[in-house]
Amino acid sequence: GPGRNITPNMVESVIKEGTPQNSVVNGVTRTTYWSGDVGVVTENNSNIIVTILRRSGQ
């Protein structure tokens, strides 16, 4: 999947330093943090990681 080869440290860094975008899915607020081509989707004030995304522009 797209989350392969992304370390926990990278996920933490994206959440701390990435650009947040909020959306509501089924009544639940999700925040997606983007840094470069990696996105981390979170819920519950960023306490739950829903998924990891990769932009494919290469």
GROMACS elastic network, one bead per residue, 0.5 to 0.9 nm:
[ bonds ]
;  ai    aj funct       b0    kb
    1     4     6  0.59280   500
    2     5     6  0.85410   500
    2     6     6  0.88225   500
    2    52     6  0.69135   500
    2    53     6  0.59420   500
    2    54     6  0.57168   500
    2    55     6  0.89057   500
    3     6     6  0.58483   500
    3     7     6  0.89074   500
    3    38     6  0.86976   500
    3    51     6  0.77728   500
    3    52     6  0.52506   500
    3    53     6  0.64008   500
    3    54     6  0.72322   500
    4     7     6  0.83687   500
    4    52     6  0.89796   500
    6     9     6  0.81806   500
    6    10     6  0.61680   500
    6    11     6  0.70458   500
    6    38     6  0.86978   500
    6    52     6  0.86107   500
    7    10     6  0.51585   500
    7    11     6  0.64837   500
    7    12     6  0.87625   500
    8    11     6  0.50408   500
    8    12     6  0.61907   500
    8    13     6  0.85746   500
    9    12     6  0.50754   500
    9    13     6  0.61168   500
    9    14     6  0.86522   500
   10    14     6  0.61516   500
   10    15     6  0.86594   500
   10    38     6  0.89704   500
   11    14     6  0.51838   500
   11    15     6  0.63191   500
   11    16     6  0.87070   500
   11    38     6  0.85450   500
   11    39     6  0.84827   500
   11    40     6  0.68048   500
   11    52     6  0.81631   500
   12    15     6  0.52242   500
   12    16     6  0.62169   500
   12    17     6  0.85715   500
   13    16     6  0.50958   500
   13    17     6  0.58298   500
   13    18     6  0.74494   500
   13    35     6  0.85511   500
   14    17     6  0.53088   500
   14    19     6  0.82078   500
   14    33     6  0.62969   500
   14    34     6  0.64916   500
   14    35     6  0.55514   500
   14    36     6  0.88304   500
   14    38     6  0.74969   500
   14    39     6  0.72685   500
   14    40     6  0.69695   500
   15    18     6  0.56077   500
   15    19     6  0.82269   500
   15    20     6  0.81207   500
   15    32     6  0.84314   500
   15    33     6  0.57182   500
   15    34     6  0.79584   500
   15    35     6  0.84747   500
   15    39     6  0.86974   500
   15    40     6  0.69055   500
   15    42     6  0.88238   500
   15    46     6  0.78857   500
   16    19     6  0.88790   500
   16    33     6  0.85007   500
   17    20     6  0.89750   500
   17    33     6  0.81958   500
   17    34     6  0.85291   500
   17    35     6  0.72356   500
   18    32     6  0.87592   500
   18    33     6  0.50096   500
   18    36     6  0.82994   500
   18    39     6  0.82258   500
   18    40     6  0.88883   500
   19    32     6  0.79172   500
   19    33     6  0.51170   500
   19    34     6  0.51428   500
   19    35     6  0.65900   500
   20    31     6  0.61377   500
   20    32     6  0.55139   500
   20    34     6  0.66218   500
   21    30     6  0.82453   500
   21    31     6  0.54766   500
   21    32     6  0.51662   500
   21    33     6  0.63743   500
   21    34     6  0.81537   500
   22    29     6  0.67755   500
   22    30     6  0.56894   500
   22    32     6  0.63816   500
   22    33     6  0.88641   500
   23    28     6  0.82669   500
   23    29     6  0.57460   500
   23    30     6  0.53092   500
   23    31     6  0.63907   500
   23    32     6  0.80136   500
   24    27     6  0.57281   500
   24    28     6  0.52913   500
   24    30     6  0.58575   500
   24    31     6  0.86287   500
   25    28     6  0.52033   500
   25    29     6  0.64039   500
   25    30     6  0.69346   500
   26    29     6  0.84379   500
   28    43     6  0.74543   500
   28    44     6  0.84206   500
   29    42     6  0.86751   500
   29    43     6  0.63580   500
   29    44     6  0.75894   500
   29    45     6  0.85570   500
   30    41     6  0.66366   500
   30    42     6  0.55098   500
   30    44     6  0.76308   500
   30    45     6  0.82339   500
   30    46     6  0.81507   500
   30    50     6  0.86440   500
   31    40     6  0.81381   500
   31    41     6  0.57763   500
   31    42     6  0.52255   500
   31    43     6  0.63745   500
   31    44     6  0.89167   500
   31    45     6  0.79095   500
   31    46     6  0.70289   500
   32    39     6  0.63249   500
   32    40     6  0.54338   500
   32    42     6  0.61484   500
   32    43     6  0.88653   500
   33    38     6  0.82416   500
   33    39     6  0.54036   500
   33    40     6  0.52436   500
   33    41     6  0.65310   500
   33    42     6  0.81068   500
   34    37     6  0.70890   500
   34    38     6  0.57927   500
   34    40     6  0.66730   500
   34    41     6  0.89138   500
   34    53     6  0.88285   500
   35    38     6  0.55272   500
   35    39     6  0.64512   500
   35    40     6  0.88108   500
   36    39     6  0.80692   500
   36    55     6  0.84070   500
   37    53     6  0.80819   500
   37    54     6  0.54899   500
   37    56     6  0.73906   500
   37    57     6  0.82263   500
   38    52     6  0.72412   500
   38    53     6  0.57275   500
   38    55     6  0.65050   500
   39    51     6  0.84193   500
   39    52     6  0.57062   500
   39    54     6  0.61169   500
   39    55     6  0.78394   500
   40    49     6  0.70315   500
   40    50     6  0.76867   500
   40    51     6  0.61395   500
   40    53     6  0.61530   500
   40    54     6  0.89045   500
   41    46     6  0.82498   500
   41    48     6  0.85337   500
   41    49     6  0.59405   500
   41    50     6  0.53602   500
   41    51     6  0.53310   500
   41    52     6  0.61965   500
   41    53     6  0.76512   500
   42    45     6  0.74171   500
   42    47     6  0.69240   500
   42    48     6  0.53767   500
   42    50     6  0.52669   500
   42    51     6  0.73550   500
   43    46     6  0.52287   500
   43    47     6  0.64043   500
   43    48     6  0.51427   500
   43    49     6  0.65381   500
   43    50     6  0.68436   500
   44    47     6  0.54067   500
   44    48     6  0.59900   500
   44    49     6  0.89293   500
   45    48     6  0.77106   500
   46    49     6  0.68914   500
   49    52     6  0.78646   500
   55    58     6  0.86090   500
